[in-house]
């Protein structure tokens, strides 16, 4: 059989190309000269944008400056799958790690952001395709059957069991008929967005509030001070306070590097095929993810496409973020193969394009927020592939840290905690590459043969044995 050609790389991502075609926005040229601000935000992704939004909500007169190395939405905020989720699917694990009260507080705060993003879009005239249709976690091999049960038991015990519905295989396939799908669990409290439209909408709203955004402005050197000072290729910013919201690029920051790892996530996008979607019954707008450790995540678009992504891929040693995180042929080929296997009825539908992006991984699968010893520089990173709604919450937290406000958001277990450390180099990068490939191989072998090679399983489970909330 002739091998299908790889889908071509999107120029940035299909999301961003579509968003820019709809509304390119007013220019935000690179910073030139010396600028003063009350708060400097390094990074123009969701965390930095929401931080700026909540800063101007809390103190409208603040002078806020954002420095973004690319364009707003050029990084993971314009490349992700657009899943707007809280942490409910991890409730059992968080209850074990944090205790019941803290786990509930965390999940409820995240759920607030799921709802508030939709409200914000409506109030600010941002058509980000916000659709609150829930998400469906599915088993695709016997080894995955029932993996949701501990979460359902924890939810019942903590009084939030009505958020979930366990579905038998026939009910799952009524929502989306893939021959791989077995049983599953539906979480009602989640949504999807067109991620780049959300990022660009935030950009437009912030410019309307007087926030100064400098695109094409990487920070070459940063001094915490106080005051904080950021040097850029053509100028500098001096500010009493700063927020570091750099996502996976935190591996290039000395303070954050020991606590972060980077993996790649890649998406293939079909051509429009609304009649095929109707043929498999996938018309409700529900988003879907499978229970692999190297999970797949998939959703539809208003014009009848499927965006099909896979996380946990590592294109190289990942010591730096290079161009293979944006498009890696080997990783794209894996995702394309997995899509064809899950949806054989789409065999005649071409894959229009593909793209990727880096994910900032924390050791316990949760983001962390904190401040430097002087208390004038604050950071938030480590979303581990679930950042759309949590970054909204992160913006609330970071705005309050910058302004010295203490409330229920700064009391969450994400704040001022000591994040887990990853092993040092030279063990770290090659070790993670070997483990990541073992995790994917274990999932593939369980699907294809019913069980995985014991040696592969042993390697795949090493992170858990070492205390990390990663892998199977």
LOKOLLUM-513937 format. One line per field, with one value per residue (C-alpha): residue number from 1; residue in one letter; chain; x negated, y negated, z. Coordinates in Angstrom, 3 decimals, always signed. Example, Ala and Ser with C-alpha at 12.3 -4.5 7.8 and 13.67 -1.06 7.14 Angstrom:
seq = [1/2] .
type = [A/S] .
mol = [A/A] .
u = [-12.300/-13.670] .
v = [+4.500/+1.060] .
w = [+7.800/+7.140] .
END
This chain:
seq = [1/2/3/4/5/6/7/8/9/10/11/12/13/14/15/16/17/18/19/20/21/22/23/24/25/26/27/28/29/30/31/32/33/34/35/36/37/38/39/40/41/42/43/44/45/46/47/48/49/50/51/52/53/54/55/56/57/58/59/60/61/62/63/64/65/66/67/68/69/70/71/72/73/74/75/76/77/78/79/80/81/82/83/84/85/86/87/88/89/90/91/92/93/94/95/96/97/98/99/100/101/102/103/104/105/106/107/108/109/110/111/112/113/114/115/116/117/118/119/120/121/122/123/124/125/126/127/128/129/130/131/132/133/134/135/136/137/138/139/140/141/142/143/144/145/146/147/148/149/150/151/152/153/154/155/156/157/158/159/160/161/162/163/164/165/166/167/168/169/170/171/172/173/174/175/176/177/178/179/180/181/182/183/184/185/186/187/188/189/190/191/192/193/194/195/196/197/198/199/200/201/202/203/204/205/206/207/208/209/210/211/212/213/214/215/216/217/218/219/220/221/222/223/224/225/226/227/228/229/230/231/232/233/234/235/236/237/238/239/240/241/242/243/244/245/246/247/248/249/250/251/252/253/254/255/256/257/258/259/260/261/262/263/264/265/266/267/268/269/270/271/272/273/274/275/276/277/278/279/280/281/282/283/284/285/286/287/288/289/290/291/292/293/294/295/296/297/298/299/300/301/302/303/304/305/306/307/308/309/310/311/312/313/314/315/316/317/318/319/320/321/322/323/324/325/326/327/328/329/330/331/332/333/334/335/336/337/338/339/340/341/342/343/344/345/346/347/348/349/350/351/352/353/354/355/356/357/358/359/360/361/362/363/364/365/366/367/368/369/370/371/372/373/374/375/376/377/378/379/380/381/382/383/384/385/386/387/388/389/390/391/392/393/394/395/396/397/398/399/400/401/402/403/404/405/406/407/408/409/410/411/412/413/414/415/416/417/418/419/420/421/422/423/424/425/426/427/428/429/430/431/432/433/434/435/436/437/438/439/440/441/442/443/444/445/446/447/448/449/450/451/452/453/454/455/456/457/458/459/460/461/462/463/464/465/466/467/468/469/470/471/472] .
type = [X/X/X/X/X/X/X/X/X/X/X/X/X/X/X/X/X/X/X/X/X/X/X/X/X/X/X/X/X/X/X/X/X/X/X/X/X/X/X/X/X/X/X/X/X/X/X/X/X/X/X/X/X/X/X/X/X/X/X/X/X/X/X/X/X/X/X/X/X/X/X/X/X/X/X/X/X/X/X/X/X/X/X/X/X/X/X/X/X/X/X/X/X/X/X/X/X/X/X/X/X/X/X/X/X/X/X/X/X/X/X/X/X/X/X/X/X/X/X/X/X/X/X/X/X/X/X/X/X/X/X/X/X/X/X/X/X/X/X/X/X/X/X/X/X/X/X/X/X/X/X/X/X/X/X/X/X/X/X/X/X/X/X/X/X/X/X/X/X/X/X/X/X/X/X/X/X/X/X/X/X/X/X/X/X/X/X/X/X/X/X/X/X/X/X/X/X/X/X/X/X/X/X/X/X/X/X/X/X/X/X/X/X/X/X/X/X/X/X/X/X/X/X/X/X/X/X/X/X/X/X/X/X/X/X/X/X/X/X/X/X/X/X/X/X/X/X/X/X/X/X/X/X/X/X/X/X/X/X/X/X/X/X/X/X/X/X/X/X/X/X/X/X/X/X/X/X/X/X/X/X/X/X/X/X/X/X/X/X/X/X/X/X/X/X/X/X/X/X/X/X/X/X/X/X/X/X/X/X/X/X/X/X/X/X/X/X/X/X/X/X/X/X/X/X/X/X/X/X/X/X/X/X/X/X/X/X/X/X/X/X/X/X/X/X/X/X/X/X/X/X/X/X/X/X/X/X/X/X/X/X/X/X/X/X/X/X/X/X/X/X/X/X/X/X/X/X/X/X/X/X/X/X/X/X/X/X/X/X/X/X/X/X/X/X/X/X/X/X/X/X/X/X/X/X/X/X/X/X/X/X/X/X/X/X/X/X/X/X/X/X/X/X/X/X/X/X/X/X/X/X/X/X/X/X/X/X/X/X/X/X/X/X/X/X/X/X/X/X/X/X/X/X/X/X/X/X/X/X/X/X/X/X/X/X/X/X/X/X/X/X/X] .
mol = [A/A/A/A/A/A/A/A/A/A/A/A/A/A/A/A/A/A/A/A/A/A/A/A/A/A/A/A/A/A/A/A/A/A/A/A/A/A/A/A/A/A/A/A/A/A/A/A/A/A/A/A/A/A/A/A/A/A/A/A/A/A/A/A/A/A/A/A/A/A/A/A/A/A/A/A/A/A/A/A/A/A/A/A/A/A/A/A/A/A/A/A/A/A/A/A/A/A/A/A/A/A/A/A/A/A/A/A/A/A/A/A/A/A/A/A/A/A/A/A/A/A/A/A/A/A/A/A/A/A/A/A/A/A/A/A/A/A/A/A/A/A/A/A/A/A/A/A/A/A/A/A/A/A/A/A/A/A/A/A/A/A/A/A/A/A/A/A/A/A/A/A/A/A/A/A/A/A/A/A/A/A/A/A/A/A/A/A/A/A/A/A/A/A/A/A/A/A/A/A/A/A/A/A/A/A/A/A/A/A/A/A/A/A/A/A/A/A/A/A/A/A/A/A/A/A/A/A/A/A/A/A/A/A/A/A/A/A/A/A/A/A/A/A/A/A/A/A/A/A/A/A/A/A/A/A/A/A/A/A/A/A/A/A/A/A/A/A/A/A/A/A/A/A/A/A/A/A/A/A/A/A/A/A/A/A/A/A/A/A/A/A/A/A/A/A/A/A/A/A/A/A/A/A/A/A/A/A/A/A/A/A/A/A/A/A/A/A/A/A/A/A/A/A/A/A/A/A/A/A/A/A/A/A/A/A/A/A/A/A/A/A/A/A/A/A/A/A/A/A/A/A/A/A/A/A/A/A/A/A/A/A/A/A/A/A/A/A/A/A/A/A/A/A/A/A/A/A/A/A/A/A/A/A/A/A/A/A/A/A/A/A/A/A/A/A/A/A/A/A/A/A/A/A/A/A/A/A/A/A/A/A/A/A/A/A/A/A/A/A/A/A/A/A/A/A/A/A/A/A/A/A/A/A/A/A/A/A/A/A/A/A/A/A/A/A/A/A/A/A/A/A/A/A/A/A/A/A/A/A/A/A/A/A/A/A/A/A/A/A/A/A] .
u = [+0.000/-1.304/-2.120/-0.022/-2.039/-2.524/-0.111/-1.878/-2.961/-0.649/-2.440/-1.941/+1.183/+4.474/+6.111/+3.866/+4.114/+7.912/+7.952/+5.626/+7.663/+10.782/+9.177/+5.454/+5.718/+3.804/-0.002/-2.071/-5.615/-8.738/-9.781/-12.336/-13.970/-13.542/-10.054/-8.834/-5.907/-4.271/-4.136/-6.083/-4.632/-7.101/-5.120/-2.065/-0.302/+2.798/+1.107/-0.455/+2.675/+5.022/+2.564/+2.676/+6.469/+6.892/+4.262/+6.305/+9.496/+8.032/+6.173/+7.308/+4.645/+1.698/-0.820/-1.162/-3.615/-3.688/-6.781/-6.117/-8.932/-6.634/-3.086/-0.252/+1.028/-2.162/-3.099/-1.064/+1.882/+2.525/+1.527/+3.361/+6.506/+8.805/+10.052/+11.405/+11.256/+10.951/+9.150/+12.197/+10.822/+7.880/+9.983/+9.057/+5.315/+5.487/+7.500/+4.796/+2.012/+3.603/+6.471/+10.181/+10.700/+7.764/+8.623/+12.212/+11.081/+8.697/+11.233/+13.969/+11.673/+10.781/+14.461/+15.161/+12.684/+14.381/+17.607/+16.001/+14.102/+17.429/+18.914/+15.852/+16.056/+19.696/+19.149/+16.177/+17.503/+14.946/+16.202/+13.862/+16.335/+16.925/+18.990/+19.872/+20.735/+18.652/+15.775/+15.763/+12.970/+12.943/+11.219/+9.597/+8.173/+9.162/+6.274/+7.976/+11.465/+12.689/+9.687/+12.167/+13.715/+11.517/+12.418/+16.138/+15.834/+14.007/+16.597/+19.462/+17.711/+17.094/+20.608/+19.901/+20.833/+23.480/+20.703/+19.920/+21.805/+20.315/+21.234/+21.314/+19.760/+23.028/+23.719/+20.164/+20.560/+23.844/+21.861/+19.005/+18.810/+15.197/+14.502/+11.846/+14.153/+15.232/+16.766/+16.134/+17.050/+18.717/+17.748/+20.325/+18.338/+16.013/+15.978/+13.958/+12.716/+10.867/+7.683/+6.062/+9.295/+9.329/+5.712/+6.233/+9.466/+7.589/+4.977/+7.634/+9.369/+6.095/+5.053/+8.447/+7.577/+4.285/+1.995/-1.133/-1.953/-5.271/-5.401/-8.626/-10.298/-12.246/-13.753/-17.500/-18.456/-16.389/-17.374/-14.973/-16.043/-13.958/-13.157/-12.971/-14.598/-14.265/-16.653/-15.338/-17.112/-16.111/-15.395/-14.488/-11.646/-12.003/-9.172/-8.649/-7.035/-7.232/-5.336/-7.172/-4.622/-6.808/-5.238/-7.667/-10.360/-10.779/-13.431/-15.629/-15.152/-17.553/-14.988/-12.404/-14.575/-14.959/-11.170/-10.124/-10.424/-9.257/-7.321/-5.753/-2.112/-1.091/+2.218/+3.412/+6.466/+8.774/+10.371/+14.034/+16.206/+19.482/+21.349/+18.812/+19.186/+22.929/+22.276/+20.459/+22.916/+20.363/+22.571/+22.980/+19.718/+18.440/+14.654/+12.969/+9.814/+8.687/+7.291/+3.834/+0.966/-0.206/+3.258/+5.057/+7.331/+9.801/+12.583/+14.557/+14.779/+17.854/+17.050/+16.918/+13.231/+11.616/+8.603/+6.789/+3.859/+1.425/-0.572/-3.684/-5.827/-9.434/-11.086/-14.637/-16.437/-14.360/-17.146/-16.018/-12.859/-13.683/-11.771/-10.929/-8.436/-6.490/-6.588/-8.371/-7.824/-8.235/-5.733/-3.263/-3.429/-2.558/+0.427/+1.658/+1.419/+3.316/+6.053/+6.530/+6.695/+9.353/+11.499/+11.300/+14.506/+12.455/+9.989/+10.926/+10.799/+7.407/+5.390/+5.167/+2.261/+0.418/-1.442/-2.905/-3.968/-5.830/-4.161/-5.594/-5.560/-5.590/-6.404/-3.001/-0.919/+0.176/-1.033/-2.908/-2.944/-5.371/-7.597/-11.282/-12.748/-12.402/-8.716/-8.661/-8.911/-6.243/-5.973/-3.376/-4.245/-3.814/-0.315/-1.268/+1.026/+4.116/+3.697/+6.640/+8.889/+6.132/+4.240/+7.325/+7.097/+3.331/+3.911/+6.040/+3.325/+0.430/+2.278/+2.921/-0.649/-1.891/+0.458/-0.053/+3.563/+4.278/+7.538/+8.897/+7.007/+3.605/+4.493/+4.890/+2.382/+0.830/-0.641/-3.936/-4.599/-7.943/-7.526/-9.073/-12.533/-13.465/-16.763/-19.769/-21.585/-23.075/-20.518/-17.428/-16.999/-17.992/-16.132/-12.937/-13.280/-13.570/-10.659/-8.388/-8.930/-8.283/-4.992/-3.810/-4.999/-3.168/+0.089/-0.359/-1.118/+1.935/+4.101/+2.550/+1.793/+3.836/+0.782/-2.569/-6.073/-7.029/-10.310/-8.488/-5.906/-8.632/-10.339/-7.031/-6.100/-9.421/-8.155/-5.380/-7.826/-9.981/-7.050/-6.049/-2.435/-3.396/-2.876/-0.886] .
v = [+0.000/-3.436/-5.573/-8.708/-11.921/-13.941/-16.857/-20.137/-22.372/-25.228/-28.564/-28.956/-26.990/-26.757/-28.425/-31.471/-31.736/-31.665/-34.214/-36.643/-36.392/-37.253/-40.167/-40.969/-43.712/-46.929/-46.768/-46.250/-46.995/-45.942/-47.981/-50.680/-52.891/-52.931/-52.439/-52.728/-50.765/-49.846/-46.177/-44.416/-41.161/-38.910/-36.695/-37.436/-34.098/-33.366/-33.691/-37.042/-38.362/-37.339/-38.735/-42.094/-41.932/-41.326/-43.927/-46.528/-45.228/-45.637/-48.933/-50.599/-53.317/-50.874/-51.245/-47.681/-46.622/-43.211/-42.005/-39.094/-37.497/-36.544/-37.783/-37.319/-33.793/-32.690/-30.257/-27.505/-29.853/-29.823/-26.204/-24.116/-22.018/-24.629/-22.451/-24.672/-22.341/-22.518/-19.807/-17.652/-14.652/-14.569/-14.964/-11.600/-12.146/-15.695/-14.558/-12.001/-14.531/-17.709/-16.530/-16.757/-20.433/-21.690/-19.464/-20.734/-24.363/-23.872/-22.196/-24.713/-27.654/-26.072/-25.482/-29.175/-29.984/-27.584/-29.565/-32.998/-32.647/-32.233/-35.192/-37.295/-36.480/-37.510/-40.714/-41.789/-40.857/-38.096/-35.315/-32.556/-29.771/-29.133/-25.938/-24.415/-20.861/-18.851/-16.486/-12.741/-10.515/-7.157/-3.820/-2.518/+0.746/+3.279/+2.033/-1.376/-0.168/-1.697/-3.981/-6.726/-4.839/-6.276/-9.768/-8.937/-7.465/-10.560/-12.819/-10.929/-11.027/-14.774/-15.632/-16.505/-13.220/-14.888/-16.451/-13.046/-10.376/-6.937/-5.715/-2.176/-1.552/-1.901/-5.309/-6.493/-5.513/-7.392/-10.548/-9.603/-6.296/-5.181/-1.431/-1.907/-3.470/-1.368/-2.742/-6.227/-9.086/-12.382/-15.523/-18.222/-21.106/-21.874/-23.722/-24.392/-27.566/-28.574/-29.214/-31.828/-33.820/-33.953/-35.131/-37.759/-38.882/-39.408/-41.390/-43.676/-44.165/-44.986/-47.519/-49.133/-49.475/-51.185/-48.227/-48.547/-45.364/-45.011/-42.067/-40.807/-41.778/-38.951/-39.658/-39.148/-39.904/-40.270/-41.742/-41.301/-44.436/-46.004/-47.693/-44.930/-45.649/-43.755/-44.358/-43.745/-43.971/-47.617/-48.919/-48.145/-48.234/-49.290/-48.399/-48.177/-44.748/-42.014/-38.865/-36.045/-34.171/-32.310/-28.817/-26.157/-28.783/-28.674/-25.998/-28.893/-30.768/-29.722/-29.950/-27.816/-25.329/-22.709/-22.411/-22.147/-19.658/-20.120/-17.802/-18.362/-18.245/-17.915/-18.345/-17.193/-18.903/-17.402/-19.155/-20.035/-16.905/-17.753/-14.879/-12.401/-13.883/-13.402/-9.839/-9.027/-11.028/-13.568/-16.642/-17.729/-19.668/-17.410/-17.259/-13.863/-12.485/-8.926/-7.285/-6.614/-8.038/-9.450/-10.791/-11.834/-14.874/-15.703/-18.126/-19.459/-22.884/-24.787/-23.998/-20.248/-19.482/-17.249/-18.593/-15.521/-15.958/-13.847/-14.894/-13.559/-13.480/-14.561/-15.433/-15.469/-15.802/-18.953/-20.906/-23.919/-24.810/-24.587/-24.456/-20.747/-21.643/-23.585/-20.758/-17.449/-14.983/-11.896/-13.143/-14.326/-10.901/-9.242/-11.540/-11.058/-7.263/-7.369/-9.518/-7.112/-4.185/-5.880/-7.081/-4.680/-6.194/-9.353/-7.478/-9.599/-12.889/-14.570/-16.014/-19.706/-20.658/-19.946/-21.891/-21.479/-23.330/-22.836/-21.892/-22.994/-19.925/-20.054/-17.071/-16.863/-17.742/-21.125/-24.662/-26.561/-30.253/-32.132/-35.142/-35.937/-36.643/-40.404/-39.985/-42.076/-39.369/-36.694/-33.593/-31.084/-28.018/-24.236/-23.752/-20.293/-20.410/-21.849/-25.600/-27.312/-27.640/-27.321/-30.242/-32.420/-31.438/-31.959/-35.527/-36.158/-34.745/-36.622/-39.952/-39.574/-38.569/-41.620/-43.939/-42.373/-41.192/-38.124/-36.292/-32.838/-32.712/-33.239/-30.592/-27.858/-24.985/-26.144/-29.231/-29.600/-25.885/-24.306/-22.571/-19.178/-19.098/-16.994/-15.104/-17.201/-16.915/-14.854/-12.286/-14.410/-14.888/-11.428/-9.795/-11.653/-10.788/-7.067/-7.161/-9.138/-6.673/-3.768/-5.359/-5.640/-2.151/-0.704/-2.354/-1.131/+2.434/+2.551/+1.440/+3.785/+6.886/+6.523/+6.243/+4.482/+5.915/+6.099/+4.234/+1.453/+1.262/+1.056/-1.873/-3.642/-3.475/-4.834/-8.424/-7.218/-5.062/-8.156/-10.154/-12.144/-12.442/-11.559/-8.536/-5.362] .
w = [+0.000/-0.945/+2.080/+2.478/+2.044/+5.190/+5.575/+4.810/+7.675/+8.526/+8.319/+12.083/+12.919/+11.082/+14.079/+13.836/+10.068/+10.349/+13.183/+11.382/+8.198/+10.203/+12.094/+11.769/+14.423/+14.664/+14.455/+17.610/+16.427/+18.332/+21.323/+20.515/+23.135/+26.894/+28.341/+31.924/+33.314/+36.582/+35.592/+32.854/+31.508/+29.694/+27.324/+25.194/+25.563/+27.615/+31.013/+30.220/+28.516/+31.336/+33.891/+32.100/+31.911/+35.638/+36.513/+34.647/+36.268/+39.737/+39.096/+35.854/+36.059/+35.955/+33.168/+31.850/+29.141/+27.424/+25.558/+23.182/+21.172/+18.268/+17.749/+20.230/+19.659/+17.910/+20.676/+22.378/+22.954/+19.208/+18.611/+21.222/+20.796/+22.304/+25.192/+27.991/+30.997/+34.745/+36.707/+37.516/+35.606/+38.026/+41.181/+42.715/+42.249/+43.611/+46.635/+47.439/+47.005/+48.397/+50.574/+49.845/+50.686/+48.652/+45.701/+45.647/+45.951/+43.041/+40.752/+41.575/+40.869/+37.538/+36.769/+37.373/+34.626/+32.199/+32.583/+32.828/+29.550/+27.754/+29.608/+28.820/+25.096/+24.973/+26.967/+24.843/+21.417/+20.847/+18.584/+19.762/+18.868/+22.577/+22.796/+26.147/+25.098/+27.573/+26.985/+26.548/+27.827/+26.027/+26.400/+23.224/+24.584/+27.252/+29.416/+29.626/+30.518/+33.764/+34.326/+35.219/+38.129/+40.887/+39.668/+39.735/+43.224/+44.475/+42.845/+44.522/+47.877/+47.604/+46.432/+42.783/+41.156/+38.988/+36.882/+35.360/+33.473/+32.861/+29.375/+27.972/+24.535/+22.641/+24.204/+23.482/+19.834/+19.595/+20.337/+17.990/+16.159/+15.981/+15.808/+18.515/+21.094/+24.050/+27.254/+28.558/+30.836/+29.950/+31.881/+31.338/+32.809/+29.884/+26.569/+23.442/+21.762/+18.639/+20.629/+18.397/+18.166/+21.965/+22.100/+19.414/+21.075/+24.328/+22.440/+20.972/+24.336/+26.102/+23.476/+24.011/+27.704/+26.984/+27.611/+25.491/+23.583/+21.791/+19.382/+17.819/+21.097/+22.763/+26.174/+25.787/+29.367/+32.527/+35.890/+38.779/+40.629/+42.041/+39.802/+37.200/+33.856/+30.584/+27.707/+24.192/+20.813/+20.298/+23.784/+27.371/+29.880/+33.502/+35.873/+39.607/+39.172/+36.557/+35.613/+33.837/+31.708/+29.236/+29.178/+27.904/+27.310/+31.084/+30.469/+29.296/+32.615/+35.370/+38.181/+36.367/+34.482/+37.274/+37.631/+33.971/+31.162/+27.583/+25.344/+21.953/+20.962/+17.300/+15.491/+12.073/+10.589/+7.990/+5.079/+5.726/+5.723/+7.507/+5.877/+7.253/+10.721/+10.466/+9.336/+12.583/+14.691/+15.889/+15.727/+19.365/+19.612/+22.417/+22.595/+22.982/+24.535/+25.060/+28.174/+26.815/+28.863/+25.502/+24.980/+21.824/+21.929/+19.186/+18.390/+15.464/+13.826/+12.633/+8.974/+9.593/+10.144/+12.741/+14.612/+15.942/+18.307/+20.281/+23.301/+24.945/+21.799/+22.120/+18.801/+20.174/+23.496/+24.149/+25.783/+23.805/+21.900/+18.223/+14.928/+15.250/+17.964/+15.313/+12.750/+13.169/+10.286/+12.473/+15.056/+12.418/+10.733/+14.062/+14.604/+11.027/+11.392/+14.687/+13.145/+10.225/+12.632/+14.782/+11.853/+8.903/+7.493/+6.791/+4.557/+1.529/+3.453/+3.021/+5.869/+5.047/+7.294/+10.530/+13.190/+16.654/+19.741/+23.025/+26.326/+29.690/+31.935/+35.735/+37.894/+39.593/+36.517/+37.940/+37.218/+39.889/+40.761/+42.938/+43.479/+43.780/+47.236/+46.726/+45.983/+42.803/+40.102/+39.803/+37.623/+36.469/+34.368/+34.192/+32.743/+31.409/+28.389/+30.108/+29.998/+28.314/+31.370/+34.012/+32.446/+33.061/+36.718/+36.515/+35.363/+38.439/+40.682/+39.095/+39.047/+42.763/+43.527/+41.624/+43.522/+46.938/+47.230/+49.373/+48.775/+47.978/+44.672/+46.280/+48.884/+46.262/+46.452/+43.167/+44.833/+46.701/+46.720/+46.029/+42.666/+42.051/+40.523/+37.524/+37.437/+36.383/+33.087/+31.550/+32.788/+32.328/+28.571/+27.270/+30.154/+29.307/+25.637/+26.429/+28.895/+26.557/+23.735/+26.094/+27.207/+23.610/+22.739/+25.755/+24.656/+21.072/+22.122/+24.404/+21.482/+18.915/+21.011/+24.184/+26.444/+26.464/+26.649/+30.373/+29.829/+27.949/+30.749/+33.387/+31.635/+30.957/+34.649/+35.940/+36.427/+38.769/+40.703/+41.194/+42.548/+39.452/+38.338/+34.767/+32.559/+33.268] .
END
